[in-house]
């Protein structure tokens, strides 16, 4: 499902115009991205959590050049579904 599909589905069920819904969905996604960039987790009760995970520093190898690279510690975004949401999918 794409962002356009989500906007169409919400418009169909609520009767709100698509432009307002698109603006709201984009503002929501921007808010989540900004919060994660500040290393703040986002919790949506009954849906799940958008969290920031730290990846430890590691050593990688380039086999073709036979060199070793150090990949520094960095953050990655992750999503953890709520229990009720996960049980619904089972």
N, C-alpha and C positions, 0 to 999 in steps of 0.2 A: 504494500500500500504506500503510495507516494503522498507528499504534502497536499497535492491537488485533490487526491482521493479523500483525504481526511477532511479537507475544507468542504468538498461536495457532500460528504456524509453528514457532517454537522449541519450544513445548510438545509439538507433534506429533513433532518429530524427536528430542527429548532425553528426553521422559517426565517432565520436571520440572513441578511444579504451576505454574499460570498466575500466581498471586499472587507467587510468588518471582521469576518471570521479569519481571513488570511492575515490581516493586520494583527489580530490577537494571537494567532498561532505563531507568527514570526516573532512577536514580542516575548512570548513565553520561551521560545527556543533561545532567543538572545539573552534573556534573563538567566536561564539555566547555564548557558555557556559562560557568561560573565561570572556567575557564582563559582563555577568549577575553576575558572581561571584564577580566582582569588583563593582557591583551595577550600571553599565552603561547600559542604555536601547539601544536596537538595532532596528533601523527604516528601513524598506524596503518599499520604496514608491510603491504603487500599490498592495502590498501584505499584509503588516501588521507590527505590532510592537511586539517584545519580550521585556517585561517589568518586572521589579522587584517590587513586592507588599510586603508591610509590614503587617504582621499579628500581631495584638495587643496581649498583654498578656491576658491569660484567665484562668479560673478555670475549671478543669474537675473533674469528679467523677468516681471512680471505685466502681460500685454498689456491686460487689460480696464481696469485702473486706471492704466496707463502709469507704473508705478513699478519701481524696481530694488531687488533684495534681495541681500544678501551672505550666502551660505551658508558658514558657517565650516568649517574642516578638521575631519573626523570619521572615525571608524573604522567599518568594515563587516565582517561575517563573510563568509568565502568557503570553498569546498571545492575542493580540487584532487585529482582521482583519481590513484591510483598507475598507473604504466605498465602493469602486468599487468592491472589492473582496466579501464583504458581500452581495451586491446587486446581484452579479452574482449567488450566491447560492440560492437566493430567488426564 
